[in-house]
Amino acid sequence: MRFWLQVMYARTFVVGVFIFLLPAGLPASAGPGESLAVQAPEASLTAAALVERYCVSCHNARLRTGGLTLEGLDAGRPGDHPEVWERVAEKLRAGSMPPPGRPRPDPPTYHVVAGALEAELDRAWAADPRPGRIGAVHRLNRTEYANALRDLLALDPRSFDVRPLLPGDETADGSFDNFADVLTISRVHLERYLSVARQATRLATGLPPAAPGFDTFEIPLHIVQDDRQSEDLPFGSRGGLAVRYHFPVDGEYVIRVRLRRQYQDYIMGMGWPQQLDVRLDGRLLQRFEVGGRAPRRPVAASYAGAGEPGFAGDPEWEEFMQVTGDAGLELHVTVPAGPREVGVSFVRELWEPEGLRQPLQRGRVLTNDQIYMDHAAVGAVEIGGPYAVRGSTADTPSRRAIFVCEPAVVGEERACASTVLSRIARRAYRRPLTDRDRESLLEFFETGRREGGSFEAGIQYGLERILVDPDFLLRVYREPVDLPQDRETYPLSDLEVASRLSFFLWSSIPDDELLELAEAGRLTDPATLEAQARRMLADPRAADALVNDFTAQWLNLRRVGEVVVDPHRYPTYDESLLEAFRRETELFVASTLHEDRSVVELLDADYT
């Protein structure tokens, strides 16, 4: 757990967590209020006398060198002015005070005085913690919202990602998007929350969409598709992509493949036959043959779309290359509801062109040239439907997470609805429910049941109500009513600690175990808090949050796509390499976590 603990020390968002995880045995020092004696060659000096000898001549009320005065401050009680003595300890550690040319203590004295000041500051803070204030209202950012849907409704963000459907999150400094002070809420947010709540709950409960629709998954033009493109595609494949897709109901769907075109809309790489596979959850659905069938005379090489007399191909060839060459890459398939993986890839041909190896084509050449005798590539995959619903959806991960009971008769529906909605609302609101909460949810259930005509429709309407409730969307920290006016800080309640701990380690809501301990008032017990922190760190959600959320923002991995590379200096570069850079960093950090290595290895590791 060493790496995790080091990261927790660096990100002390939960008041008190790191106190219980720090190793015992702080450096020995004087007790509160006692004089800090210096055990060094200048041992006859107290810390106060040493500061008086070397520091006050510059840092006094008259000169205020560097904006700092130590005159009148007691070095034996640094906890009285911690912000001042923190600066002094920092300067002593660096050996930068007094400045060169002035009388200075010897190195051991620097070390001992700095350690004594730091130990006393730590002891004073532990006796009277003052961690500062956080924003009283903290809106869920897009990642936290998506993870909450994952944990509440078993909606995997890989197959149903709500983040593109929500407004972007502001950042305080261009990096992290979880600062409460900058996470504003606007009318646009409210509109999108209403829309996303309806989509998510209908998908989770298995209600069919109002009408069939298409989702399109495109591959950028400059991604080279000459090798296996994804870990989710089979060995021996080339190019294409794997799409994690949530099919809403049992029914008939259309999977359509569009081949890559250059910017004048000519299909690329169609001069020879190639095999294209379409798979569902790894099972081959159909193998198509593409290319090698263009009729009549082709265009002159590299002149597709030039439009000059004598350069165009025969009309039949032109129509094939622009319209009909990939028109038949479509299949209708019956798919069970739930998250599935659609894979589209070419069968890799084990051959190499004769002659000198040519540099990769990119830029204007890649977008202009139809690369007639090179590899064809996938431009986009479209998934549409459902066109024919096959009865009711009975078993998906989301339905198993939601419907913990099934009413046998109409008379049992209200009690079952109360069980279903109360269980989910408790986790969504991160607190025990009140009678008013339950009654409100049951009113929405009955409205949905009446208008939708089914028990599932009523549950969907109640869930939609939960996902737009401020108690779900916002974390609100309320001051105790008896807080003295001269007191700025106060202990967080057990429920508030549960939320802060879960959003810190998981970027998501607390689970049942954490909430049960908080409701019992046991979570803030030091031993219990440490045990829960260790349990949560061992959960895969912690690694996911730290790698894909914290690390992605810390190292700016989310902005890798903005990098512009000079093709003349790096002629073998392509966007696949850029994606590999990002993925390599993620895997490196993840391996450091899983193998419990030191955080320092992120800086000096001789492996990747």
Phi, psi and omega in degrees: 000004188302314183299315182300317182295321178297320178294321179297321178298323182286338184235062185281076179275335183260118184298124174093345184299312187289341179298320184280345182259349178291145177295148181288160174091065175291160179305140181294139178203176181290156177287172181303132176084349180274157179290137180271102180281142182264116179267085185200182177307332177259045188295340181289346180269137166280167178300321180297318180293324179295318177297320180296322183288317191255343192244319191291339180299333177255320185262069178238176185294335182278313184273318181049049180301131182066017181071020185234131173235132178252000182294129179086356179265143183264111179293343176282347179230064183296339179295343178288331179223068188297325183295328179286311185286338171297319178295319180296314180299321179297317179293322179294318179300322181278350183067026185258003178222129357295162182289161177305141182096345177259159175302134185227147174288167179282162184305317179300325180293318174309309186296314185291317181294316179299316179296321180294316178299315182296318180296318180290323176297318179297319181292320179294321179293319180296326180286331182214077185298136175225077186285355184089173183260148171249169178300136182291333180235126184232109179282145173296133172278180187295321180294317179296322178296314180297318179293326177295320176296323177300315185278333179276313191243007181056040175262105183291123179301339179288332181255339175217092185263112182276350186300319177293344182273350183251154177299152179296154180265137176288157175234149183286326185224022180081008183236286188268143186248026181238026176274124185300322187295336183251357179274080181283170176228131186235178177297324178298318177302314182298317180297317181289325177299319179297316182293313182293322179300320179292314180300314185294317184287326176293320178295316184291323182275353177084020176279137182291150176295161182298328180206155176299150178213168180242139170244134184245134179238110186259154173249127180304148185301325187268010171280118179283131184245054181260359184215181177300128192266339187205151175295340182272358176258154187289156171297147183084007178261166179219134173065195178080201179201161174246127183246123172272115190228137179264108177280123191292322183218165171293122182180188181263134182230161177247132172245121185235136181247132174248129180279160182291139178237152170279177195289348174264016170075026173266133177294141185261145173071040185255015185278350181212154186288137178222154184254132182241125181256142171240125184234153174233117184053039178085349181270130181291122177269315181198147176244122180257154170251127180237150177081165176078004183238014181293126184279155171062203190276129179280171176286159174297145183306134176070013180244015180299124178085004181293329176075012181267143180303136178090347181259333182292151174281179175299153182305321180295320178294317179299317180295318179298315185289336184254336189233301194265353185300329178235020183293334183266008182275068185212140176218149176257131185216142175273126186234132173292151180295155176119178180287127180228166179243119177259121180244133178231123182201160175271154170283126185287131176264126183271080177211160177229142179293149178285162177088190181291140178292128183267150178294157178299141177273139182204177178062221185295326179298314182294323183277341179266321189277135176280357177043060194303319184259014178262191181288137166287161183216157178277130177266320181198155173238130179245134177239123183232154177137190359278145181259337177215110182280128183264077178072198182270147177280122188253324190220106171222162176305322181292316180294324177294326180286331185268306190272081178281353173216156179228115181291133179279329180225165183301325182295342180266356188294318184295317179295318179294319179299321178297319179295313183297309186288323180295320181297316182285321181295323179302316179286322181294318181277345177063038180195165174294149180275152173262167176299325179295321176302313184295317181296320179297316180294322179291328175297318178292322177301313183295323177295313179295323178296319182289317183279328183268340175080014179207159177299318180299322179295322177294317178296319179301318182292322177294320177295321178299321177298320180297317187286350176250006180285136177303330179292340174271315187284337186235144167256119184245127178256118184253132178292145173300143183294336182260019181290125178300149183295332181271009182251122181268333185244159179203156180291143173286149175288166179300321180293323178292322177296321179300316180293315182296320181294317183289320179288333176290310187270330185245350189052041184201184184281160177294153174270180185298319182297317180294318180294321180298318178295320180293318180295330178276357180074022184254352188291327182279359170296129187306315182293320179294318181297318179295318180298320180291321178299318180292320177298317182290325178294331179281348180282140180303336180295331179293314178297320179298315181293318184288325182278307189275345180247294184295307183296322180299327179273321180301316182261010177059034179293335179291346182251013180300324181297346180275354182292134176249122184250137179285113183292340179284323178279330182232075187292340181265005180286143169209173185291338174297322178294321178298317177295324178294323176302312181297314183293322179299318179296317179299315181293324179296313179295318181298320180293325177297322178290308186295328181268004176056046178271168180290145178296336180297334181293343174296337182262324189236016180296142178258025179218170177216000000 
